[in-house]
Amino acid sequence: QVQLVESGGGLVQPGGSLRLSCAASGFHFSNYPMSWYRQAPGKERELVASIASAGGNTNYADSMKGRFTISRDNAKNTVYLQMNSLKPEDTAVYYCGVRYLRQNYWGQGTQVTVSS
């Protein structure tokens, strides 16, 4: 079955950086686009970034452009999110996701807290 396991979250000061990882299993990872989403308290889940199956094409939400970078290593079945210049409004639970066989799958999420 599809499993997505995020890691790398934590507490960071404004202006700091974090690198999130998502280890995937249960499907042919290199065949599928992957995405990162986030959900802040009291808000709906929003798309952060996505990456094509081969890694060539990436897309970002406007507020993340220039600060966040999505990448993947198909040999390791892992997708990453490098987050720089973090702001308090980036505080959220971050999830990786994949659409596989017409279903959306998510990991358990990793908490990112940006605070001084």
N, C-alpha and C positions, 0 to 999 in steps of 0.2 A: 504494500500500500504506500501511497505517497506520504513522505515525511519531510518536513522542513524544520530545521532547528537553527534558530537565530542565536547569536552570541555577540559580545563586545560592547554592550550598553554599559552605562554607568553615570556617575555624577561628574560633570565637567564645568569649569568656569566659562563665562561668556568669552568668546574669542578663541576658545580651545577647539580641539579636534578629537574625533573618535572614528574608529573603523569598525563597522559592523560586518559580521560574516553570517552566511546562511548556508548550512550544509544540507544538500538535497539527496533523497533516495527514493526508490520505488517507481521511478520512471526514467526514460532515456533523456537525461538532463540536457545534453547538447542539442537536442531537437526542439527545445522549447524556449520561448522568450520568458524572461523572469522580471519580476518587479519588486520594488520596495514600496510599502505603504506606511502610514503612521496614523495614530489616533490619539489626540489629546483629550484630556478629561472634558466631558460635556460636548465634545465635537464628533462629527462623523469621520470615519476613516477616509483618508485622502491619499491619492497617488503621489509618491515622491519622485520616483524615477523608474524607468524600464530599460531593458536591454534585449536586443535581438539574440536569437539562439547562437549565432556565431560570434556575437559580441561587437559587430561592426557598427550597428546603429543604436543610439541611446536617445532617450527623451527624459526631460526633467520638468517638474512643475516650475512655474516662473519664479517663485520665491526661493528655489533651491539652485537655480542656474548660477554657475560660477563659484558656488560654495561646496556643492556635493558632487561626487563622482561615483557612478555605478560601474562595476566591472565584473568579470566572471572568469573562472578558470574551469574549463570544461573537463580537464584531466582530473580535477579534484571534486567535481560536482558541487562547486561552491560559487556563490555570488556574493559580492562585497558592496558596501556602501561607505565610501570615505567622506566624512563630514568635517568641513573646516569652517572657521569663523562662525562657530555656533552661537546662537542667540537664545535668550530665555524662551522665546516663542517656538523654538524647535523642541521643547520638552514634550515628549509623547512616548507611547509604546510604538516601536517600529517592528513591522512585520514584513517578511518576504512572502511572495505569493507566486503561484503558477496556475494557469488555466490548463487543465489536463482532462481530456475526454469530456469536454463540455461542463466541467465542474471547476470551481475555484477552490484552491487549497491555500491554507495559511499555516504558518508556524505558530508557536505559542507567544511569540513576541519578545522583544528585549527593551527594557525601560531605558530611556535616555532622559536625563535631567540636567538642564543647563541653569546653573545658579551660582551666585557668588556667596 
